Amino acid sequence: MWDTLRSPIKLLSSLQTHSSDKSYTYDRLYRNLYNPSLFMLAYQNIYASPGNMTKGSDGNTIDAMSLNRIEGIIARLKDESYQPKPSRRTYIPKKNGKKRPLGIPSFDDKLVQECVRLLLEVIYESSFAKTSHGFRPNHSCHTALSQVQVNFTGVKWFVEGDIKGFFDNIDHDVMIHILAERIKDERFLRLIRKFLKAGYLEDWVYHNTYSGTPQGGIISPILANIYLDKLDCFVEKLKAEFDLGAQRAIHPVSYKLAMKHGTLAKKLRNSNSEEERKILAEQLRAIEKERIHIPHADPFDEGFKRIQYVRYADDFLVGVIGSKEDAKEIKERIHAFLADTLKLELSDEKTLITHSAKRAHFLGYNIYVRRSKATKRNCKGYLRRNLSGTVCLELPSEVMRKKLMEYRAMDIKTTVYRKENWVAKARYALVDNDDLEILSQYNSEIRGFRNYYRIANNASHASSFGYIMQYSMFKTFAAKYRISMKDAIRKLRIGKNFGVHYLDKNGKTKTRMFYADGFARKSMQKTAGVDTLPNTVIYSGRTKLMDRLAARKCELCGKCGCDLEMHHVRKLKDLKGKSQWERLMITKNRKTIALCVDCHQKLHGGKLN
């Protein structure tokens, strides 16, 4: 049966052929959910996440995945008896001490949602605006910031946009209406609405969801992008209305000086008097110095206006070349569109109009436009203010401060002059970990911070973060071994750097060094930083998981022609190697093993050696 099914890659590719045509409608989309191979591709995409071993409201996890389980889901989809389970709500701590609600869907719902996501992605991805960067393949915060740095040159005003409680306030009727513009399959739309209305369980009390996307749902990001694509299209139309003029008019003073410079330069070329040439050369140098302080283009030219726009999820930034009144009008028009069309509200606290000489905030960076008078001669020998008008991405000191306080790696002591003094401190929560775990924890935190801010113009300022973290690590080791910090430094020193010796699984001694890659800025061109999302077009043929389940051979006892269930573990390192099945998983370096039903039942009953 499985060998006769249509390849999910061919299925998705076929749907994708019409995706760039926004007028094309999909009439028979739901039937694609009858293809078990599509579910196996979805299973392959999401199986590795440790969160799949967390029980949903139905008490089930990814464990015991089987072909029969998939066929049961498909049967319920065919007769439309499939009903998503309410997600189980829990709470995780936030940086400010409060708690953020987190929804945990059942795994069967995750699997169906991934299938739906695959279908929605091939339909909509190619039609999304280039200004959209959140939750998209080959896009990230860095690509959004790169677009700001390239396209926002010379803007005078920033409009910092933030949609209040976006993911919780998406209107379900509006969402379905937007989907119905391209998807004419009522069964598919009903399935989406079921997910939107599934609700959640908190302390075993059911709560309806009247707005918003499923918390923790796999389809939530793609639905959010489909919803806000309407905003992207609106801003694109607004830009077409607002943009004015081909280029700025030349500044009148700059024009006069240029004409005068050209006249004097011509006289200099034609003069044969050495004394006259000296006078003319001195006059030319004086004009060049004066021109440095005068912009070439008129910054107040009312005949030249521009809008630039970029969005990452529900955060967006608008750059305006125009007056402050123009920026206010643009803000109000976006506010009205969101309220009237998308039933959303801009946050008054976070939606600000900022002059480009000051700092706007976007994706954890400070953004401003340079007003520099620094000059550099071009290839023709003319002085140019090559930095003036360029966009600068800045790592804020406050971000470093908050992150270090969040890690509890630092204390702040105020001097008598009310100046903050950052002092590294030991992290006592780590002292019970082994040396390798402590070092790895610090390395991952430093590397994560450095990688995110590596494109900042002042990326080298992250060295302060690295310095505090390094001495916090020294103090943590000192607290662990009850020695002085000097002794801890001496203990960790390996050559010019610091590290930890440890034994690998084969009993060989290895060394892991402390982070020593520096904090120099990396240019955009050398930075590929994009979000890690599944790319459905790279797969060819059947997946390994599909082959293993379809083989109908138990990987432990060798029984053939039987129904199989895939056993999962959260982490491979949790296996102790005491049982045969554990040793087999460790040997093959897999977090999964395909077992017959008998072996799987014995495993969970503690009767399998």
Number of C-alpha atoms within 10 A of each C-alpha: 6 13 9 6 11 14 19 25 19 13 14 20 16 12 16 19 11 17 22 15 14 13 9 13 17 16 13 13 19 20 13 18 19 16 19 22 22 25 25 23 23 23 22 16 17 17 20 17 11 14 14 22 18 16 16 22 20 14 10 16 19 26 18 18 20 22 20 12 13 20 15 13 20 19 14 12 19 15 8 12 10 16 13 20 20 26 26 25 20 14 12 9 10 11 12 8 8 9 12 12 13 14 21 24 29 24 25 20 21 22 24 24 22 22 24 24 19 21 20 22 22 21 25 21 17 15 15 18 16 14 20 22 25 23 20 21 16 15 20 20 21 21 22 24 23 19 17 24 18 10 17 28 19 20 25 22 27 29 24 19 25 21 20 18 14 20 19 14 17 22 20 18 12 14 23 18 14 17 20 16 13 18 21 15 17 14 16 21 18 14 20 20 16 15 21 26 19 22 23 22 20 15 8 10 8 14 13 12 17 15 17 19 28 25 21 17 19 21 24 20 19 20 23 20 24 20 20 22 20 18 18 21 14 16 21 17 11 15 18 12 11 16 17 17 12 9 11 17 17 15 17 14 15 19 17 13 18 16 12 15 20 13 12 18 17 12 14 19 10 10 13 10 9 10 9 13 18 12 11 20 14 12 16 20 12 12 16 17 12 12 20 16 12 16 17 19 16 16 17 14 16 14 13 18 21 19 26 21 23 22 26 22 19 16 18 21 24 22 26 27 26 23 14 16 9 16 23 15 12 20 20 13 15 19 18 16 18 19 13 11 11 20 13 19 19 20 15 11 9 15 19 18 18 19 19 24 17 13 18 21 20 21 15 14 19 17 25 28 25 17 15 13 15 12 14 13 11 11 7 6 8 10 16 17 18 14 16 17 19 19 24 20 26 20 23 19 13 9 13 17 15 14 16 20 14 14 13 17 23 23 16 13 12 11 9 7 6 8 10 12 12 16 13 22 18 22 20 14 9 17 17 10 11 12 18 16 14 18 22 17 13 19 20 12 16 20 18 12 15 23 16 16 25 23 23 25 17 17 20 17 19 23 15 14 20 24 13 18 24 21 19 23 27 27 25 24 28 20 18 19 12 12 12 14 18 11 15 20 18 12 15 18 15 15 7 5 11 20 20 19 14 15 11 10 7 6 8 8 10 10 14 14 17 20 19 11 8 12 20 17 18 15 13 16 7 8 14 13 16 18 17 12 12 14 11 18 12 7 11 11 9 15 14 11 18 19 12 17 21 18 16 20 19 25 18 15 12 11 15 13 12 15 20 29 25 22 19 22 19 17 13 15 11 9 16 10 14 9 12 12 20 18 14 15 17 16 10 10 11 14 20 18 24 25 29 24 17 15 21 23 15 12 16 10 9 9 10 14 10
